């Protein structure tokens, strides 16, 4: 393919000029692998972008989507419904913890976060507490790229060019840096960092804060595992001040931590939970927000009979093809026991990832479940060494996720130990040569 034929697509989160000079095109996928346009097999060490938990090109999902599109391709979910969305809601309500029993569907994790922001505001308004206009997030947080999620973001490069964000957002300190490096699983120190939320309550008034958004494990920034007791302390402070606790489970959800959700792994139940990515195994765009019964009741109870309760939604909310993909993906996760499989594979995976600590270029390793990250000592401009490593790994047949000089590894839950060994060996050889 001629390089200039690629120039019209402005690619997201991509060094576009460098890509045009040396394209990395993926043309098919199956199981644990992609294939490049020049016929090379590429081992997927990132589940696509944390999406393809059951591996690639699952025929069960393909057939379900095809059947749905042949039967009914679109339903306007404003005032009309389709059976699949109700079946999917019931299936997810059985999977989510405690009474997170109401599902609002959208098309991505970014939309799920903005939906959660609006549900939080609507909940407090319905209860006569419309003064709760402030939101709390964390440094190094990633909550998508819509204006709401960008406002919550604690990653400077994701915000610096966009001044018109929500003004009433404050950020807790990141949980990284307050404990030793090379910690496997949950750090023992750092729970006291949650007290930043109490400081904000003391400074601004807890009665002005609507919600606190956190990822159970901060994923895209480089796998920041919560210290022991940290999420529990956030839950306690939120309860004390009437603040909603929102878990962004877009990366952690659907088995990545060895349980259905990070909330299950860490034993803390939020009031709202966002999800996307592995919800459909990446086969269709879809996101959702799971909502606790009390939040739903407050919003629904405020509206008069026969009137709309929440003036929010998307043209493609609960699209029939997406719901078909999600139902088929849930069938696979359950039939193949993939969440339990992830828990069983995690020790061998983390052994391989933490073995990278012996390399001089590696300055930290973190991990939990089938999710790990390593930091490289920067060289020159921040992110330059990481980009070179991305290119070299691709040449050696491995794809992982990069954020600056941090590599993130999250293999599909169908991985065998041989795949884990291969990922670890390619990483070791490549990093040792830097």
DABEL-V32225 format. One line per field, one symbol per residue. burial: # if it has 24 or more other ideal C-beta (glycine too) atoms within 12 Angstrom, else .. A space follows every 50 residues. Layout:
# DABEL-V32225
burial=???
This chain:
# DABEL-V32225
burial=......................##....#.####......########## ########.###.##..#......#.#....#.##..##.###.####.# ########################.#..#..#.################# #####..##.....##.#########.##..######..#####.###.# #..#.#.############################.##..########## ################.#########################..##.##. .#......##.###.###############.##....##.###.##.### .######.#.################......#.##########.##### ###############...##.###.###.##..#
